[in-house]
Amino acid sequence: MAVKNLLPLAGAVLLAVSVSACTSDLSSSNHNELITLVDQGTFSAGGSVIEAKETYDPYHPKPEGMTLHGDHASVFYQIPQNARTLPLVFLHGAGQSMRTWQSTPDGREGLQNIMLKNDYAVYLVDQPRRGDAGRSTVAENITATPDDQLWYGQFRMGLYPKRSPNSQFADGEEALDQFFRQMTPNTGAFDQNVISDAMSAVFDKISEKGGILVSHSQGGGPGWLTAMKNDKVKAVVSFEPGSNFPFPKGEAPEPMENNGFFGKVAAMEVSMDDFMKLTKIPIIIYYGDFIPTAPTHDPHQDFWRCVLKMAIAFADTVNAHGGNARVVHLPEIGIYGNTHFLFSDKNNHEVAANLLAFLHEEGLDRR
């Protein structure tokens, strides 16, 4: 059942709305092109309930007599006029929320609007225990620990305060301030199974015809699990997934040593039956610039060196089992300067054009 039937707009008919991207004094982009929407809204999917252990007493409320609904995904969706058959379902990475896909740190249009203008319905997800889906069933101690400069390096913007040479990350201190302020903490422990269960519920809710999963970074691991759990995932687009690439038992590479701060880059083993589900759908994986081919003393870049090697091994394994997976390292196709956030860098339209070409080539852009 489609979401628009579950969440009707006021009145008996859908309302067509023309909107443009938010204007910003940070932006020099042209935001005048209109997007005509026939539906938009929000909903939750998946999750669990901590049941009451005692009868509720409204005059003396206590936790044992009450329930807690949590660990669901929170979804914001927009459906354009004449939408293509398969929508895009976006899952963010570590420290991020659905804001990842929205306006860029310097106020240009993000992948959300770019894909809407290309007639794709978009479903932006906050994963369980993050952002608008912050209601967790497990406790978490959230500390105010300064870490901006660590992530600046880990996301390959440079070694703070220097920018990587010819970086495509947005210019100026205001853009960097905006980027730091879009980060948000976990309200419960990161759990790939909890996230993938909720993501599977999202796919069950949005369309009987399925959709295309678009993940980023830490969202890559739950993304592979989601595709293995639900055949409504018709393709996977993954921007710079990190560890937790799935391999059939007995075929996973050894964990890869590096000079980074997050330990060895390791794979996860799954059953052959589950792995074979990934061979039935098109998969494309993107990586940006500033990833060396040989070991380096830069801890951030050395981590990504091993991740890229693991991604290539994963794609090779998928293809060896009859699948259709590819890794696109942007500098190798003439697209330079991209950070870990390649879909919101200054050349994000160029990156999006490559994605659109992939969707067309694989027949995923049909109406």
C-alpha positions in Angstrom: 0.0 0.0 0.0 1.4 3.4 -1.0 2.1 5.9 1.7 -0.1 8.5 0.1 -3.1 6.2 0.8 -2.0 5.8 4.4 -1.4 9.5 4.9 -4.0 11.4 2.8 -3.8 15.2 2.5 -6.6 17.3 3.8 -9.7 16.8 1.6 -10.5 14.0 -0.8 -8.0 14.7 -3.5 -4.2 15.1 -3.7 -3.1 18.7 -3.9 -0.4 19.7 -6.4 2.1 22.1 -4.9 4.8 24.0 -6.8 7.9 24.7 -4.7 11.4 25.9 -5.3 14.5 25.2 -3.4 15.1 27.4 -0.3 17.0 30.5 -1.2 20.1 31.4 0.8 22.5 34.3 0.9 25.2 31.6 0.8 24.1 30.4 -2.6 25.0 31.5 -6.1 23.0 28.7 -7.7 19.8 29.1 -9.7 16.9 28.1 -7.6 14.2 29.3 -9.9 13.2 26.0 -11.4 10.0 24.8 -9.9 9.2 21.3 -8.6 5.6 20.3 -8.8 4.6 17.9 -6.0 1.5 15.8 -5.8 2.1 14.6 -2.3 4.4 15.0 0.7 4.3 14.0 4.3 6.0 12.2 7.2 5.5 8.8 8.8 7.3 6.3 11.0 8.2 2.7 10.1 9.2 -0.3 12.0 10.4 -0.1 15.6 9.5 -2.0 18.8 7.5 -1.4 22.0 8.6 -2.0 25.6 5.4 -3.4 27.1 4.0 -2.4 30.5 4.8 -4.9 33.3 2.0 -3.7 35.5 -1.5 -2.1 35.2 -1.3 1.6 34.5 -2.4 3.9 37.4 -3.1 7.4 36.0 -3.0 8.8 39.5 0.4 7.3 40.4 2.2 6.8 37.0 5.4 4.8 37.1 7.5 3.3 34.3 6.5 -0.3 35.1 2.9 0.6 34.2 3.6 2.3 30.9 4.9 1.5 27.4 7.7 3.0 25.3 7.5 3.1 21.5 11.0 3.4 19.9 13.6 2.2 17.5 11.6 3.1 14.4 12.7 5.1 11.3 11.3 8.6 10.7 10.6 9.4 7.1 9.9 12.6 5.1 8.7 12.0 1.6 8.0 14.1 -1.5 6.4 12.8 -4.7 6.7 14.9 -7.8 4.2 15.1 -10.7 4.7 12.4 -13.2 7.1 10.5 -10.9 9.1 7.6 -12.1 8.1 4.2 -11.0 10.8 3.5 -8.5 11.4 6.1 -5.7 14.7 6.8 -4.0 15.0 6.0 -0.3 17.9 7.9 1.3 19.8 6.6 4.4 22.4 8.9 6.0 25.8 8.1 7.6 27.4 8.5 11.0 26.6 11.6 12.9 24.1 12.7 10.2 20.4 12.8 9.6 18.2 13.3 6.6 19.6 16.8 6.4 22.6 15.2 4.7 20.6 15.1 1.5 18.9 18.5 1.7 20.5 21.9 1.2 24.2 21.9 1.0 26.3 23.7 3.7 26.7 26.7 1.4 23.0 26.8 0.5 22.9 25.1 -2.9 20.4 22.4 -3.7 21.3 18.9 -2.4 20.6 15.5 -3.9 17.0 15.7 -2.6 16.0 18.5 -5.0 18.3 17.4 -7.8 16.5 14.0 -8.0 13.0 15.6 -7.5 13.8 17.8 -10.6 14.6 14.6 -12.4 11.1 13.2 -11.5 12.1 10.8 -8.7 10.0 10.5 -5.6 12.3 10.9 -2.6 12.0 9.3 0.9 14.5 10.8 3.4 15.1 8.6 6.4 16.3 9.4 9.9 17.5 6.0 11.1 16.5 4.6 14.5 18.1 6.4 17.4 19.1 9.4 15.4 17.5 12.8 14.6 13.7 12.8 14.3 13.8 9.0 15.2 15.5 9.6 18.5 13.2 7.6 20.7 15.4 4.7 21.7 14.5 1.6 23.6 18.1 1.4 25.1 19.8 4.1 27.2 22.7 6.2 26.0 24.9 8.6 27.7 25.4 11.5 25.3 28.5 13.6 26.2 29.5 17.0 24.9 32.9 16.0 23.7 34.6 18.3 21.2 35.4 16.4 17.9 34.9 18.8 15.0 38.5 18.7 13.8 38.6 14.9 13.9 35.6 14.6 11.6 37.0 17.3 9.3 40.0 15.0 8.7 38.0 11.8 8.6 35.7 13.2 6.0 38.8 14.2 3.9 38.2 17.9 3.9 41.9 18.2 4.8 44.1 18.2 7.9 42.5 21.0 10.0 42.6 24.0 9.4 44.0 23.3 5.9 41.7 22.2 3.1 42.7 19.4 0.7 44.2 20.9 -2.5 41.5 21.7 -5.1 38.8 20.5 -2.7 35.2 20.6 -3.9 33.9 21.1 -0.3 32.0 24.4 0.0 34.1 27.5 0.4 34.1 29.8 3.4 33.9 29.6 7.2 30.1 30.0 7.1 29.7 26.9 5.1 32.0 24.9 7.4 30.0 26.2 10.4 26.8 25.1 8.8 28.3 21.6 8.1 29.4 21.2 11.7 26.0 22.2 12.9 24.2 19.5 10.9 25.9 16.7 12.9 23.7 15.0 15.5 24.4 12.2 18.1 23.0 8.7 18.6 20.4 8.5 21.3 21.0 4.8 21.6 23.7 2.3 20.5 24.2 2.0 16.7 22.7 -1.4 15.8 22.7 -2.5 12.1 19.9 -5.0 12.7 17.6 -2.5 14.3 18.3 -0.1 11.5 17.9 -2.6 8.7 14.7 -3.9 10.2 13.3 -0.4 10.2 14.5 0.3 6.7 12.8 -2.9 5.5 9.6 -1.6 7.1 10.1 1.6 5.1 10.2 -0.3 1.8 7.2 -2.3 2.8 5.2 0.9 3.4 6.2 3.0 0.4 5.3 0.9 -2.7 4.4 -2.5 -3.8 6.8 -2.0 -6.7 9.8 -1.3 -4.5 12.4 1.4 -4.6 16.1 2.2 -4.9 18.2 2.4 -1.7 20.7 5.3 -1.6 23.0 5.1 1.4 26.0 7.0 2.7 29.0 6.0 4.8 27.9 4.2 8.0 24.5 3.7 6.4 26.2 1.3 3.9 26.2 -1.7 6.4 22.5 -1.5 7.3 21.9 -0.8 3.6 23.3 -4.2 2.5 21.3 -5.9 5.3 18.2 -4.2 4.1 18.6 -5.4 0.6 19.2 -8.9 1.8 16.0 -8.7 4.0 13.6 -7.2 1.5 13.3 -7.9 -2.2 11.5 -4.6 -2.7 15.0 -3.1 -2.8 15.5 -3.0 -6.5 19.0 -1.4 -6.6 21.6 0.0 -4.2 23.5 3.2 -4.7 26.1 3.7 -1.9 28.2 6.8 -1.4 31.4 5.9 0.3 30.3 3.0 2.5 32.8 2.1 5.2 33.4 -1.2 6.9 30.8 -4.1 7.1 30.8 -5.1 3.5 29.1 -8.5 3.3 30.8 -11.6 2.0 29.8 -15.2 1.8 31.1 -17.3 4.7 34.6 -18.4 3.9 35.2 -15.7 1.2 35.7 -12.5 3.3 39.1 -10.8 3.0 41.3 -10.6 6.1 40.8 -7.4 8.2 42.9 -4.6 6.7 45.4 -2.8 8.9 45.7 1.0 8.6 47.0 4.0 10.4 43.5 5.4 11.1 41.6 5.8 14.4 38.8 3.3 13.8 40.7 0.0 13.8 41.0 -2.5 11.1 38.7 -2.3 8.1 36.8 -5.6 8.4 34.1 -7.4 6.4 31.0 -9.2 7.7 30.2 -12.7 6.8 26.7 -13.8 5.8 25.2 -17.0 4.5 25.6 -17.7 0.8 21.8 -17.6 0.5 21.7 -14.1 1.8 24.7 -12.9 -0.2 23.2 -14.2 -3.4 20.3 -11.8 -2.9 22.7 -9.0 -3.6 23.6 -10.6 -7.0 20.0 -10.1 -8.2 20.1 -6.3 -8.2 22.3 -3.5 -9.7 24.8 -2.0 -7.2 26.9 1.1 -7.7 29.4 2.4 -5.1 31.0 5.8 -5.3 34.2 7.1 -3.7 35.6 10.6 -4.0 39.1 12.0 -4.1 42.1 12.1 -1.7 42.3 8.3 -1.3 45.9 7.0 -1.7 46.8 3.8 -3.3 49.8 3.1 -1.0 50.0 3.4 2.8 50.3 6.9 4.2 51.0 8.6 7.5 47.7 10.6 7.2 45.5 8.5 9.4 42.3 9.5 7.7 43.4 8.9 4.2 45.0 5.6 5.1 41.7 4.4 6.6 39.9 5.2 3.3 42.7 3.5 1.3 41.7 0.2 3.0 38.0 0.9 2.6 38.3 1.4 -1.1 40.2 -1.9 -1.4 37.5 -3.7 0.6 34.8 -2.2 -1.6 36.5 -3.4 -4.8 36.9 -6.9 -3.3 33.1 -6.8 -2.4 32.1 -5.8 -5.9 34.4 -8.4 -7.4 32.9 -11.1 -5.2 29.3 -10.1 -6.2 30.3 -10.2 -9.8 32.0 -13.6 -9.4 28.7 -15.0 -8.2 26.9 -13.6 -11.2 25.9 -10.2 -9.9 26.1 -6.6 -11.2 28.2 -4.4 -9.0 30.6 -1.6 -9.8 32.9 0.7 -7.9 33.3 4.2 -9.3 36.4 6.1 -8.0 35.6 9.5 -9.2 39.2 10.7 -10.0 39.5 7.7 -12.3 36.7 9.0 -14.5 37.9 12.6 -14.4 35.9 14.0 -11.5 38.3 15.5 -8.9 38.4 17.1 -5.5 35.5 15.3 -3.8 35.3 14.8 -0.1 33.4 12.1 1.8 30.3 14.2 1.1 30.6 14.1 -2.7 26.9 14.5 -3.2 26.9 17.9 -1.5 30.3 19.2 -2.7 30.4 22.1 -5.2 30.3 19.7 -8.1 27.4 17.7 -6.8 25.5 18.2 -10.1 28.3 16.4 -11.9 28.2 13.6 -9.4 24.4 13.4 -9.8 24.7 13.3 -13.6 26.8 10.1 -13.3 24.2 8.6 -10.9 21.4 9.5 -13.4 23.3 7.8 -16.2 23.6 4.6 -14.1 19.9 4.6 -13.3 19.1 5.0 -17.0 21.6 2.3 -18.1 20.0 -0.2 -15.6 16.4 0.6 -16.6 15.7 2.0 -13.2 14.3 5.3 -14.5 11.1 3.9 -16.1 7.7 5.5 -15.5 
